[in-house]
Amino acid sequence: MKRSAIVIKFRRYTCAVCRAVYGNGQTALWLEDVNSGARIAVATVALNVALPKDRVLIKNWEENEGILQALTDAGVVVPTGIKHPTGFVEADECLLLI
């Protein structure tokens, strides 16, 4: 796990962006409260799709609604416009900038 120096606002929290690697090799991102260290949200999802190493799949639904915009505004990701089905919703494929 790697906690980056990037800090973003998500909902009422000030969060550090953290990253690791899922078992399938895709990048995992989550947000931790900078004060308490509590995990606020898991920003990514791992799917059985081939992704370049510089891409992530962002979960921007239900409790994560708005996370794509927060990560984009902070310069963490750039949406590619590509979406991947996850069942009832779609994950946004993004270029990872950090």
C-alpha positions in Angstrom: 0.0 0.0 0.0 1.2 3.4 -0.9 -0.3 6.6 0.5 0.3 9.5 -1.9 0.8 13.1 -1.0 -2.2 14.0 -3.1 -5.1 15.2 -0.9 -8.6 15.6 -2.2 -12.0 16.6 -0.9 -14.7 14.0 -1.2 -18.0 14.8 0.4 -17.2 16.2 3.8 -13.8 14.6 4.1 -10.3 15.6 3.4 -8.7 12.5 2.0 -5.3 11.1 1.0 -5.3 9.1 -2.2 -3.9 5.6 -1.5 -2.9 2.9 -4.1 -2.1 -0.7 -4.3 -2.4 -3.5 -6.8 -5.3 -6.0 -7.1 -4.6 -9.7 -7.5 -5.2 -9.4 -11.3 -2.6 -6.6 -11.6 -4.9 -3.7 -11.9 -4.3 -0.6 -9.8 -6.5 -0.1 -6.7 -7.2 3.4 -5.3 -9.0 4.3 -2.1 -9.4 7.4 0.0 -8.3 7.7 3.7 -9.3 10.5 6.0 -6.1 12.5 6.5 -6.8 13.0 10.2 -8.0 9.6 11.4 -6.7 7.3 8.7 -10.1 5.8 8.3 -11.0 4.4 4.9 -13.6 6.7 3.4 -14.1 5.1 0.0 -12.7 2.5 -2.4 -12.5 4.4 -5.7 -11.7 1.5 -8.1 -13.0 -1.9 -9.0 -11.1 -4.8 -10.5 -12.7 -6.5 -13.5 -11.7 -9.3 -15.8 -10.7 -6.9 -18.7 -7.3 -6.1 -20.2 -6.2 -2.7 -19.1 -2.9 -0.8 -19.8 -0.9 -0.3 -16.6 -1.8 3.5 -16.7 -5.6 2.9 -16.6 -8.0 2.3 -13.7 -11.7 1.5 -13.4 -13.5 4.0 -11.2 -16.7 3.1 -9.2 -18.8 6.2 -9.5 -22.1 4.8 -8.2 -24.1 4.5 -5.0 -21.9 5.5 -2.0 -19.2 6.5 -4.5 -21.3 8.9 -6.5 -19.2 12.0 -7.2 -15.8 10.3 -6.7 -14.9 10.4 -10.4 -15.4 14.2 -10.4 -13.4 14.6 -7.2 -10.5 12.5 -8.6 -10.6 14.4 -12.0 -10.7 17.8 -10.3 -7.6 16.8 -8.3 -5.7 15.7 -11.3 -5.6 12.1 -10.3 -7.4 10.6 -13.3 -8.7 11.7 -16.7 -11.8 9.9 -17.9 -11.4 8.2 -21.3 -15.1 7.9 -22.1 -14.8 4.1 -22.1 -17.2 2.2 -19.8 -17.1 -1.4 -18.7 -20.2 -3.3 -17.5 -20.1 -4.6 -13.9 -23.6 -6.1 -13.9 -26.2 -3.4 -13.2 -23.8 -0.4 -13.6 -20.7 0.6 -15.5 -17.2 1.4 -14.4 -15.4 4.4 -15.9 -12.0 3.6 -17.5 -9.6 6.4 -16.7 -6.0 7.4 -17.4 -4.2 7.4 -14.1 -2.0 10.4 -13.6 -0.3 9.6 -10.3 
